[in-house]
């Protein structure tokens, strides 16, 4: 008998602990950048008539995990649309272009 703790099997289910004091963050803006080894997603809130956006959360993950996230989001969106109907995106300039393009640099920024 081994005294090593049992490792979860690859691809198996894990228990996820959500702390009771975890505060959700609403994001209607995301900016995605990358290096050779990582994908960085900055989540922010865009407010009407406010030209400056402040990032609220940054998620850094490997490209492999980002691709798994992409697959999971695709699967969840398919289920969502099956249940609630298709989400129709505007034609021409895409909503992603409007919401997720980087803002011009501000030399007077107080970052």
VOGU-3710 file (C-alpha; in Angstrom, 3 decimals, decimal comma):
1> xxxxxxxxxx> 0,000/0,000/0,000  1,348/3,430/-0,963  1,289/6,525/1,243  1,163/8,855/-1,778  -2,036/10,890/-2,142  -4,183/9,704/-5,022  -3,944/11,971/-8,071  -7,074/12,754/-10,085  -7,261/10,803/-13,329  -6,599/12,811/-16,482
11> xxxxxxxxxx> -9,894/13,941/-17,976  -11,790/13,030/-14,810  -14,042/15,265/-12,790  -12,617/17,456/-10,055  -14,187/19,011/-7,028  -14,253/22,776/-7,357  -14,384/24,939/-4,255  -16,053/28,336/-4,671  -15,196/30,545/-1,682  -18,267/32,086/-0,046
21> xxxxxxxxxx> -16,689/35,558/-0,317  -15,967/35,261/-4,054  -17,263/38,379/-5,798  -18,289/38,076/-9,450  -17,055/40,651/-11,931  -19,254/41,811/-14,789  -17,298/42,264/-18,027  -18,561/43,573/-21,346  -15,086/44,135/-22,796  -12,187/41,750/-23,275
31> xxxxxxxxxx> -8,779/42,301/-24,789  -6,801/39,227/-25,784  -3,031/39,221/-26,274  -0,441/36,490/-26,341  3,190/35,535/-26,095  4,650/32,400/-27,611  3,672/30,356/-24,565  0,655/32,097/-23,013  -2,682/33,690/-23,823  -3,650/36,739/-21,740
41> xxxxxxxxxx> -7,283/37,835/-21,446  -8,018/41,167/-19,777  -11,642/41,634/-18,721  -13,091/45,112/-18,214  -16,285/47,116/-18,062  -17,176/49,678/-20,717  -19,499/52,380/-19,446  -21,593/54,564/-21,759  -19,983/57,920/-22,622  -16,804/57,044/-20,692
51> xxxxxxxxxx> -13,864/56,737/-23,107  -11,496/55,080/-20,615  -11,731/51,396/-19,755  -10,174/49,956/-16,598  -9,250/46,293/-16,583  -10,861/44,487/-13,641  -9,401/40,995/-14,086  -6,537/39,403/-15,992  -6,454/35,689/-16,807  -3,209/34,144/-18,053
61> xxxxxxxxxx> -3,271/30,602/-19,402  -1,292/28,308/-21,630  -2,297/28,150/-25,292  -3,353/24,534/-24,708  -5,715/25,544/-21,884  -7,004/28,500/-23,918  -7,941/26,095/-26,711  -9,765/23,887/-24,190  -11,586/27,005/-22,938  -12,534/27,888/-26,520
71> xxxxxxxxxx> -13,961/24,401/-27,020  -15,897/24,564/-23,736  -17,309/28,009/-24,594  -18,370/26,762/-28,043  -20,144/23,758/-26,488  -21,883/25,927/-23,879  -22,984/28,491/-26,491  -24,479/25,691/-28,604  -26,447/24,448/-25,583  -27,487/28,016/-24,683
81> xxxxxxxxxx> -28,756/28,711/-28,211  -30,573/25,375/-28,342  -32,413/26,356/-25,175  -32,920/30,113/-25,707  -32,546/30,708/-29,448  -29,760/31,839/-31,738  -27,780/34,938/-30,832  -27,532/37,006/-33,998  -24,420/39,146/-34,310  -24,422/42,373/-36,357
91> xxxxxxxxxx> -23,036/42,233/-39,908  -20,217/44,379/-41,277  -18,032/45,645/-38,490  -18,342/42,846/-35,996  -19,394/43,300/-32,419  -16,065/41,759/-31,466  -14,299/44,487/-33,459  -16,335/47,143/-31,689  -15,980/45,753/-28,172  -12,637/44,010/-28,148
101> xxxxxxxxxx> -10,276/46,161/-30,179  -7,567/47,858/-28,114  -8,103/51,493/-27,262  -5,555/54,065/-28,455  -2,777/54,717/-25,956  -3,236/57,710/-23,706  0,095/59,430/-22,916  -1,523/61,078/-19,875  -2,630/57,710/-18,488  -2,386/57,306/-14,707
111> x> -1,801/53,546/-14,780
//
